[in-house]
Amino acid sequence: MASTVSNKIKYLLATKAIDFANDSFKIILMASGFVFNQDTHHGYSDVSASELATGYGYTRNTKTLAGVVVTEDNTNDRCEVTWSNVTWTASGGSIGPTPGAIIFDDTVTTPTADPIVGYIDFGGEQTQADGGVATISSIKVRLA
């Protein structure tokens, strides 16, 4: 899984609008065919129409991330932000297909509401069959 940081998050960090220690962050799954654009996808409203539909164990815009850890990586000259694993249990049908997930800050309202932190590309469409558990582990964005 590769992750891409949005350009908006870089600006919001520089202006102290984002607080990884205290803000609430959410993760959403994207519908088949979605392509992330780090230049134009600034907030949740820019991608909400492409979020996976509610059903079969997935509910739109409800999964809050927990366990945030921010680390400085002097060896690779970057900062890494990580969260605990998240899961969805497929029930009554399949979850997906989905090409990836968006992480956004659910606390910030200005200058951009619900700014996108980044996108996790699954490297291809993923589907979780009925009764299975879809898990995103090692959730991480790298700020370089």
Residue pairs with C-beta under 8 A, 6 or more apart in sequence:
1 120
1 121
1 122
1 123
1 136
1 138
2 120
2 121
2 123
3 118
3 119
3 120
3 121
3 140
3 141
3 142
4 36
4 38
4 118
4 119
4 121
5 38
5 117
5 118
5 141
5 142
5 143
6 38
6 41
6 42
6 115
6 116
6 117
6 118
6 119
7 38
7 39
8 42
8 43
8 112
8 115
8 116
9 18
9 115
9 116
9 117
9 118
9 141
9 143
10 143
12 18
12 105
12 108
12 112
12 115
13 143
17 108
17 110
17 111
17 115
18 105
18 108
18 115
18 117
19 107
20 68
20 70
20 81
21 68
21 70
22 107
23 105
23 106
23 107
23 108
24 64
24 105
24 106
24 107
25 64
25 65
25 68
25 83
25 103
25 104
25 105
25 106
25 117
26 61
26 62
26 63
26 64
26 65
26 103
26 104
26 106
27 63
27 65
27 83
27 86
27 101
27 102
27 103
27 136
27 139
28 44
28 47
28 51
28 52
28 60
28 61
28 63
28 101
28 102
28 104
29 51
29 52
29 58
29 88
29 95
29 96
29 98
29 100
29 101
30 36
30 47
30 50
30 51
30 52
30 98
30 99
30 100
30 101
30 102
31 50
31 51
31 52
31 53
31 98
32 96
32 97
32 98
32 99
32 125
33 50
33 99
34 47
34 50
34 99
34 100
35 99
36 47
36 100
36 102
36 119
36 121
38 119
40 46
41 47
41 102
41 116
41 119
42 112
42 115
42 116
43 104
43 112
43 113
43 114
43 115
43 116
44 61
44 102
44 104
44 113
44 114
44 116
45 113
45 114
46 116
47 102
47 116
48 60
48 61
51 60
51 61
51 102
52 58
52 60
52 95
52 96
52 98
53 60
54 60
55 92
55 93
56 90
56 91
56 92
56 93
56 94
56 95
56 130
57 88
57 89
57 90
57 91
57 92
57 95
57 128
58 88
58 95
63 86
63 88
64 106
65 83
65 84
65 86
65 103
65 139
66 83
66 84
67 82
67 83
67 84
68 81
68 82
68 83
69 81
69 82
69 83
70 79
70 80
70 81
71 79
71 80
71 82
72 79
73 79
73 80
76 144
77 144
78 142
78 143
78 144
79 142
79 143
79 144
80 140
80 141
80 142
80 143
81 117
81 140
81 141
81 142
81 143
82 138
82 139
82 140
83 103
83 139
83 140
84 139
85 135
85 136
85 137
85 138
85 139
86 135
86 136
86 139
87 133
87 134
87 135
87 136
88 95
88 128
88 133
88 134
89 131
89 132
89 133
89 134
90 128
90 129
90 130
90 131
90 132
90 133
90 134
91 130
91 131
92 130
93 130
94 127
94 128
94 129
94 130
95 127
95 128
95 134
96 125
96 126
96 127
96 128
96 134
97 125
97 126
97 127
98 122
98 125
98 126
98 127
99 121
99 122
99 124
99 125
99 126
100 119
100 120
100 121
100 122
101 119
101 120
101 122
101 136
102 116
102 118
102 119
102 120
103 116
103 117
103 118
103 119
103 120
103 139
103 141
104 114
104 115
104 116
104 117
105 114
105 115
105 117
106 114
108 114
108 115
117 141
118 141
120 136
120 139
126 134
128 134
